[in-house]
């Protein structure tokens, strides 16, 4: 089935700050699309605390970003929506440091004026269901695993339309181009969400990549410090399981 037409979401947020005082080029951050509402504010806070810093952020499906890094894209920090992408990069020797960032939860969503339950998905009322591409989008992979566990994947497969990331799924549902979709809890603003049994969860992971400039290490620690984690919680993310990672305190 043909997916609704929309430009692929791979946004580049080039914040217009001068070149860093370390003499390095811009610190480039590749981040999962689900972090798009949190990361720009965190980067602006870093810029205020580090005058002269310059950071560029690219958002997209974690699998697609992983492939760019494998293709030697000049990325210093990778914020992935699941550990799987980081594990593959670590196996290739590309990761210098890797720490848990946050946790997110998969939910079923419908347009704001509607509602959808798991039982509704198999009825004629729901004609199209949006999920992220399971090969490149952790939320899509989580949705497939969840539906397979319930024995629903094969039955629903003819209704599925595949998006480049969870932000695209959210947009399709919000515009009523699909009757339902699977996104993270943090992507439900303006939609009608339904919690899932389990619930299916994913752990977001932050990695400092090998060869990154020294200023990238400072930014990495800033993004994992208490202030940034508080902002993550305010954006709807849960803390990762286990004790918080030990990082140097970032300048407030």
ABEGO torsion letter per residue (X at the ends): XBBBBBBBBBBBBBBBBBBBAAGBBBBBBBBBAAAAAAAAAAAAAAAAABBGBBBBBBBEBAAAAAAAAAAGBBBABBBBABAAAAAAAAAAGABABBBBABBBBBBBBBBAABBBBAAAAABAABABBBBBBAAABAAAAAAAAAAAAAGAAAAAAAABBBBABAAAAAAAAAAGABABBBBBAAAABGBBBBBBBOBBBBBBBBBBBBGBBAAAAAAAAAAABAAAAAAAAAAGBBBBBEBBBBBBBBBX
